[in-house]
Amino acid sequence: MSCEFKIIDAHSHLWLRQDTEWNGMAIKQMENGRSMFLGEEVQMLPPFMIDGRNSAEVFLSNMNYAQVSAAVVVQELIDGNQNNYLEQVRATYPTRFQVCGMVNCFGNDMAEEVKKLADRGFQGIAVPGHRLILNHQRVLLNSPEMMKMYRVMTERGLFLSVTLADGDLQTGELREVIETYPELRIAIGHFGMPTREKWTEQVKLARYKNVMVESGGITWLYNSEFYPFLGAIRAIREAADLVGMDKLMWGSDYPRTITAITYRMSYDFVVKNQELSEEDKKLFLGENARRFYGFEELIELPYIKNMSE
């Protein structure tokens, strides 16, 4: 089934190798798409990605099949710093990807790091806020060093992709950022974590003109009920009632979510739902992201029939 509009994925990940740690615990890739993740062996990638490489080329094949015109690639501390690889991805596929750089949020030179990343062609900075709360240390999103970084980002026209801890733990910190830098484009990830208490406090921040909310990982959050993710649809409608559908964007959280479902399934539960209007679907699945990120020259992708159809 082909859509009548172009689709943009506002939350995805790429890496060539996972070999890092968080909060003193290791994350290392293994064989057959598995990783040792914080003391537990998990299926991090689909099992056919046997070499552990989560490459742009494999993602593009999924995007082309699913008719997704473009994607925003964010970063996470659990994947390790992928700046060097994402710089190559952006240079190689400039119309298909916008990429986020990542700085050392535990350091003292974030503003200078951002200047260098901007010079290298990065369009955004990813801040995994929920990972900044450690056993022995916590970095505030509105710390003096962070605020210096946001000023540089605003001056350079970079957007902020930020994920928050559950509920309203960090919303006050982010609100200060929003109000101090009203021209800084901010995308809040994971849809505010709608299966957690007080999730709408994160969504309400999108009432500010420079803030959007994207749904990366929403199929993971509702994995227990599985396709067609009616709980996720209810969350989308509730968020739209709070801030308007024009403030919400679709994101897949590729590739982790496609260990359970196909890439197309991560959005076609929206396309096939009868409770959302066609205009709502157009805004949520692509138009809002095109406007917010400034995508141009979006590719037109034909529908390719499955052999099993």
Steps between C-alpha positions, in 0.01 A plus 500: 500500500652829387457828692396819326761702692870478576613342826787615725641302793589744780683251726743234379846368587804388302830354611782287366598351834365498854781497752442734792368520856240692696479540876793261539337222296612377160316503168678283243378346177497125457410268212165473321376846592536451873673724752610475859293785641546611861567146621237328284518338157235659276396492135614852412462459122298269276674161492584527129735793579758244602807727500360751748528785247198727500594677178340779300479273197291237680280775641455655157387164365237489775403862434465444126286190553279681753485819288663719765656797323739621771608445858653683794782302662536570871755356742491315832772447759430125495617483136823691554603818322428462126602851387763383253267253331203736488714770343565256216132407480395863467761567230406188303120531522427871555136491386404187694644569845535778752744399772551592864842530654566406860718681753646389830221613729717423804779732382565873509548580131156429354466840335833463324413145394177627344687764300721228352205271429315782324807562285499130409144521367291365787152650506403412856631390838360198682478516879381174660380670817379179660859369486639800689377367834766261628563324829775746589422807288215698347527759227221757495361595159516865610850491648726797414703292254188368332357850469819618328459214254139593423606858428750379240241265352254787466764719334594222258141398423535145636201317646495312830378139513444416866358202687391545860479283808155361577227741603575857602842449660678715239217707354578799720861498383398483136238772546775740608694412184192557284425837656861618493553404134161538327659470155666166575308223323439216746362151430404295806544129433321179594166688496550588866493129592119462491492174694650678804332728753494877434605451137277782386717748691765443234246533219368830639842656439405495130263787573809716457542603136852356462424153643376181334444144626603192300387142549828307477455171685122516539454150356752372755304667780182324385669175399301301756176573316673477159370595156283700422615683816165648596651633822749698296215642292326609819821667618535685168143625523546608862819688413326665206221615730763661726723674245353448151588246234731755335741461796544122470736296279543133426824324591584132481798454737650282225665248523416379848125500442521282190616198696126454571334654194592608149604856431180568303291374793656768721286758320227324302300440816442876474419490127244220543334643809149634441490737799757741357413724205702499180622851583612382846695214342664732248611739774616233744683277253689762303381854455576616854852358481559652157411841639685465832827358366491685169522198272514582130510287184315209658524192281188341348504125563282256306303224665657163427262207519596214732546164332256358756218735399 
